[in-house]
Amino acid sequence: MLVCCPQCHRQHEWDRTSHWRPFCSERCQLIDLGAWLTERHVIPGESSPEPTDDELRRH
């Protein structure tokens, strides 16, 4: 089956041997990971409240 890479949009074969799926290559996979790590990609939602000092001491 041919699919488009979510990063570069190039078509590539998708099967059990596709090591980087859904990406076409390690490069595209790392570019996407970097976008998540630098918060260029985010999932919308409410922020969690910061833990209090008492909560931090308990852990």
C-alpha positions as a printed Julia matrix, in Angstrom:
59×3 Matrix{Float64}:
  0.0    0.0    0.0
  1.28   3.49  -0.83
  0.91   6.2    1.83
  2.11   9.8    2.19
  4.79  10.58   4.74
  3.24  12.93   7.35
  6.42  15.03   7.33
  7.55  15.43   3.71
  4.36  14.17   2.0
  6.34  11.87  -0.29
  4.58   8.62  -1.17
  6.21   5.46   0.09
  5.39   1.78   0.52
  3.73   0.86   3.82
  4.14  -2.75   4.91
  5.61  -4.78   7.76
  9.14  -4.04   6.55
  8.65  -0.26   6.63
 11.0    0.48   9.52
 10.15   4.18   9.96
  6.39   4.01   9.4
  4.36   6.16   9.17
  7.38   8.2    8.04
  9.39   7.47   4.91
 12.79   7.76   6.62
 14.61   8.25   9.89
 15.19  11.89   8.91
 11.46  12.61   8.67
 10.83  10.78  11.94
 13.48  12.87  13.74
 12.16  16.14  12.29
  8.72  15.27  13.66
 10.14  14.29  17.06
 12.03  17.6   17.22
  8.8   19.49  16.53
  7.14  17.77  19.52
 10.15  18.38  21.77
 10.27  22.1   20.94
  6.48  22.32  21.3
  5.82  23.31  17.69
  3.37  20.38  17.81
  1.03  20.39  20.8
 -2.22  18.76  21.79
 -4.68  21.45  22.91
 -5.99  21.21  26.43
 -5.9   22.78  29.84
 -2.59  22.92  31.66
 -2.16  20.82  34.77
 -1.82  22.79  38.0
  1.7   23.08  39.37
  2.26  20.78  42.37
  2.46  22.46  45.77
  5.55  22.16  47.98
  3.69  19.68  50.21
  2.86  17.46  47.22
  6.48  17.54  46.07
  7.74  16.53  49.52
  5.4   13.52  49.67
  6.95  11.96  46.58
